[in-house]
Amino acid sequence: MSTKDYLEKDYYKVLGVAKNASQDDIKKSYRKLARKYHPDANKGDTDSEDRFKEVSEAYDVLSDEKRRKEYDAVRAMPGGFRGQQGGGGFGFDLGDLFGQTGGGGGAGGAGGAGDRLGDLFGGLFGRGGGGTRTTAGSRRARRGADVETEVTLSFGKAMNGVTVPLKLTSEAACPSCRGTGAKAGTVPRVCPSCEGTGHETRNLGSFGFQEPCRECRGRGLVVDDPCPTCTGSGRATGTRTIQARIPAGVADGQKIRLKGKGAPGENGGPGGDLYVNIKVRPHPVFGRDRDNLTLTVPVTFPEAALGAEIRVPTFQGQPVTLRLPEGTPNGRTFRVRGRGASRRDGTKGDLLVTVDVQVPQKVDDQTREALERLRATGAGDDLRSELLQKAREE
């Protein structure tokens, strides 16, 4: 990332977040915008593709605590340090200033200041302070962009885990030239202007700034005979299929992170991450409550009143016997241990069984007689007397 990028691009504005936004807010905004402008959702729309690249670039910086700190520090510098003509006429290159790591020309205090500045800004200018040094033989590695996709699973596959093929579209090395940007049979040459460093120093008044080389556009290489597929950029939007393992026990709405499975990096950089949004189709019998499965089972009035042993199904297992005590009320929930969804630690949740007392729709003479006798035994009890009394109270 060049100094010019840090000075001219407002990454917070690109992502639509405040400068003091948390990492969670930054991530949420990025994912929302990435879905909106992803090439898969905007076939042939070059504006959306450019916007997707801007959003990915902004997230690449702001999601990294160290790079965000460097970015904020540069943009917070006074006007003179940001390339404006200022008083005092200091004629030096910021890259030289911040790239120093001590030694040379000063007492211990000056060297210590150089070390601290180098640690903070070394990554911006590609020199000193632990930053990646750019030479004619190597270019700065860059992490690939994160990619987000969605997969719909059956209830059973979500419970058991499954490996699914995912077709992804992202920017990667051009397949025709393998990322060199040069036509088949030719190779790029080292840029004579920047000698392969990819950047050059431009003087602005009293200061000098490093920015991408205008001749090679920061690549450090010049292509004389460009690849017809990528027109010399070395990058192209490609489609690939990966096998993604979805762990057992995932729930509807859950997001799975597959590290390094996103867009490939550049110049040996690591790949981005792949985020898989999980959608689970409902089951006709079982439901989910976090790590527990839920089940509603019908019981008769005599079973609830007198108590009973009933058989209830389990998910992909043998039925279990559940003992109902006498006087079981409608809606009571019983717990069957270890018959729920898988957890990360290898254990399982429980099966929560809720009883639904069924009232007979048709009553024959014998049943009616039995119910009348039952009602007669409780004729002196008024279950609603307390309710009526409380309703009259102010």
N, C-alpha and C positions, 0 to 999 in steps of 0.2 A: 504494500500500500504506500503510495508516494506522499510526500509532505503536502503537495498540492491538493490531493484528495482530502486530507484532513482539514485543510484550510478552507476549501471551497464547498465541501459537501456537508450538509446538515443531516446527519444520519438519524437524529431524533425526529426531525420533521418527516423524513422518508417513512419511518415506522409509525408516525403519528402518536408519539409518546412524549411525556415531559422529560426534562433533563435529569430529574431526580427519580425517574421511574425505576421500579424494582426489576430484578431479572425475570420474575414471573410475568410482570406486565409486558416487558419487552418480548418474551417468548410468545405470549398470547397474541400480541399484535402481529408479530411476524407470521405465525401460523395462519391467522385470519387472512392476511394479505397474500401469503404464498398460495393459499387455496384459491383466492380470487383471481390471481394473475398467472397461475401455473399454465404452462404451454398446453397441457392436456385439456384444460378447460377453455382454452382460447386458440383453437386451431387456426393457424395462418395469421394471427393478429400480432404483428411485429411490435406494436406499442405495448401490448401486455407482456410480451417476452422481455422487452427492455425494462419495463417496470419490475418484473420478476427478478431480473438481475440486480437492479438497484436495491430492492428489498433484501435480497440474499447478501449483497455486499454490506449493507448497513447492519444486518444481524450478525454477520461474520465478525464485525468489530465490536459492537455493543454487547454481544453475548459473552465475550472474553473479558474478564475483569481487568486484566493487565492492559490489554489493548484499549479498552474503554477509558482507563485512567490516562493513558498516553494521549488519546484523542481529546479528552476533556482538557488536559493540560495545555496542549498546543492551541486549542481554540480559545483558551482563557488568557493567552499571552497578550500583553498590551499591543496597541496598533503598530508600533514601530517594529516589533518582533514578528508581526504577521505580514511584513512585506511593504508596509506603508512608509513613505518618506518621513523620517522623524528627525528631531534635532539631535545634535551630538555627533553625527557623522561617523558612527562606528562602521568600519569597513571590514566585516568578516562574514564567513559562511556559517550559518547556524549548524550545519552538519559537522563542521570542524569543531565548533564550540561544544555541542552536546555529545559528540562522538569521543571526546577525550576521556581517558580513564586514568588520569593522574600522570605523574612524571612530567618532565619538561616544563620548565619555566615557572616555578613557583615554590613557595614554602608548602609545608604539609597541609595547611588549611586550604590553599588553592587547589592542591591536588585532590583533597577530599571532596571539595565542591564539584570538581570535574567528574569524580567517580559517581557522585549522586546524580548529576545531570546525565551522565552517560547511561546509568542504569534506567533512568526514567525515559529518555528520548532515544536511546540507542536503537530500539526497534523501529523507530520512525524513519531514521536516516540510513539504516542498514549498516551501521558501523558502531563498534564499541559496545560497552555496557551489556554484554550478553545477547545483543541482537544478532540476527542471522547476517553474516558477512556476505556481500554480493561481489563476486569476482567474475572475470571473463570466463572461467570454467564452470561456474554454477550460478543459478538464479534462485531467487527466494521461493521457497516452497509455500504453497497456499492450500489451506483446507478446503475440501469440497463443500458445496452447499447442502443443507439439510433438505430432505424430501419427505413429503407427507402423502399418505395414500389411505384407502379405506378397504376393508374386507368384511364380507357378510358370511357368518358361519351358522350352521345348524346348532341347536341346543346341545346335541350330543358331542359334536366336534369341539365346541367351546369347553365342555366339561372334561373331555379326554385329552385335548391337545391335538394339534394337527400341523402338518407341513403343507403350506399352500404356495403355489407359484404366483408371483406378483410381477406384472408388467409395468415397468417404470420408464418414464421419459425425463431425461435430465441432460445437462450439458456435460460433455466429456471430450476426450481427445478425438480428433477427426479420424474416422476409420480408414480413410483413403491415404492420408499422409502420416498417420500414427502420431499426430500432434506436432510434427515439425513445421507444418505450414507450407512445405515445399512440394512441388509436383513430383510424382513418382520418377525415380531415376536421378533426382537432383537432391542436393542438401543445402540448407541455409548456411550463410557465412557469418562470422563474427562482425557485429556492427562496427565500422571504422570510426564512427563519431564518438561513441561511448566506450569503445573497446570491450564490449560485452558486458558492461556493468548494468545496462538497462536504464541508467539515469544520467542526467547532465546537470550542471550548475548554471543557473540563470541569475544574473544580477538585477536586483530591483532597488534602484537608488543606492542606499548605503549597505544593503544586505544582499546576501546570495542565498538562493534556495535550490535544493535538489528537487528535480521533477523528472518524470519519465522522458527518456530520450525521444525527441521528435522524429528522428529518422527511423528508429526501430520500434517506437511506441512502447518502450519499456521491456521488450522481450530480450534485448541483448543480441539478437540475431536479425539478419536481413535476408529476406527471401527474394531472390531475383526472378524465379519462375514459380509463381504461387500455385498451390493446389487448387484445381477448379472446384472442388467440393466445398472447402471452407474459405476460399479466396485468400488464403495465406494466414488466416488467424490461428490455425492449428486446433480450433475448437468447433464442435458441431453438436447439435441437439440429436441425441440418439435414443433408441429404445432398447431396453434389455429386460430380461426376465430372470428374477432371482427366486430361490427357494427359501421362504421365510418360515421359521419354526414358531408357531403360536403355542405358548405353554398351556398346560391343563388348568382349568378353573377360571379362564378369563370371563369377564362379565360384559354385558352390553354397555357401550359407552366408554370402555376402558381404552387407554392408549398404550401401545407397546413400542418401546424404543429399541431399535436394532443398531448398535454402534457400528459405524463405518460402512453401513450398507446404503448410504445416500449417494449423492453425486461424487464422482471421483475427484481427487485433489489434482492440483497442478504442480509440475516440477517436483514430483516425489512427495507432495504433501498428502496427509491422511484424507480419507474419504469422509464426507459428511455423514450424519446419522439419518436413519429412516424411521419415521414415526407412522405406526399403523393404527388407524382408528378402527376399533372393533364394533361390529354390529352383530347382534345375536337374535336369530329368529325365535319367537316364543315357543314353548313346549305345550302340548294340549293338556298335560296333567300337572307338571311340576313348574314352580316358579323359583325366583332367586331373591334372597335377602342377605346381601353381602356374601359371606362364605357359606351360608345355610341354604338348603333347598326348602321350599314350602309346598305343602300339599293340603287340600281340603277334602275330607272324606265324609260321606253321608252316613248317618246312623239313625236308627229308628227311635221312636219315643221310649219304648220299653227298654232298649239297650242303654239309653242315656239314664233313664230313671232307676232301673234295677241293676245296672252294671253289666259288663259283658267283655268278652275277649274277641277282638276283631282283627282281621288280617289286612294290612295296608301294603301297597307296593313301595318299592325303593327304586331309585334310578339305576337301571341296568344291573339289578341284583335280585336276589330272592325276596319274596314278601316277608315281612316281620309281623309278629303278633303283638298287638297293643292292648293293654288291659285298661278298660274304662271303669272307674269306681262308681258306686251308686250315686245317683244325683248329679251326674255330669251335666253342667249347663251348656247350652248352645254357644258355640264360639270358643270354647276352651281349647288351648293349644298344648300339645304334648311334644316332648323332645325325644328323638331317637338319635343317640350319639353316633358320630362318625359316619353318617350316611349322606353328608353334604358335598360341597365342592372342594376341590383340592386347594391347599394353601401353598405358599412359597416354601415353607419349611417341610413340606411333605405330608403334613397332617391334613385331616379333612374337617369340614364344618359338620353341622348336624342337619337332620331332617326334622322340620317343624310341621307337625300334623295338627290341623284345626278341625274339630268336629262340627258338622252341620246337621242339627237335629231335624229330621224330615217329619212334617205333619201329613198324615194320610189324606189324599184328595177324595177318596171314596170310602164310606164307612158302611159296612154291612150290619145286619141286625145284631149279630153276636158281638161284634166289636162295639157297637153303640151301647149295648147293655153293659159291657165291661167298663166303658168310659163313664156311663152314668153312675155306676157304683163307685168309681174312683172320685167323681165329682162330689158325690154324697159324703164321702169320708172327710172331705175338706170343706164342707158347707159352712162351718163356723169361722173359717179363715178368710179374711178379706185382704188380699195381697195389695190392694190399691188404697187402703184406708190411710196409710201414712202419706202416700203421695197426694191424696185429696186434702189432707190436713195442711201440709206444707204449702199447697197452692193457695189456701185461704189466708195464709200469714202474709203480713205486709213486709 
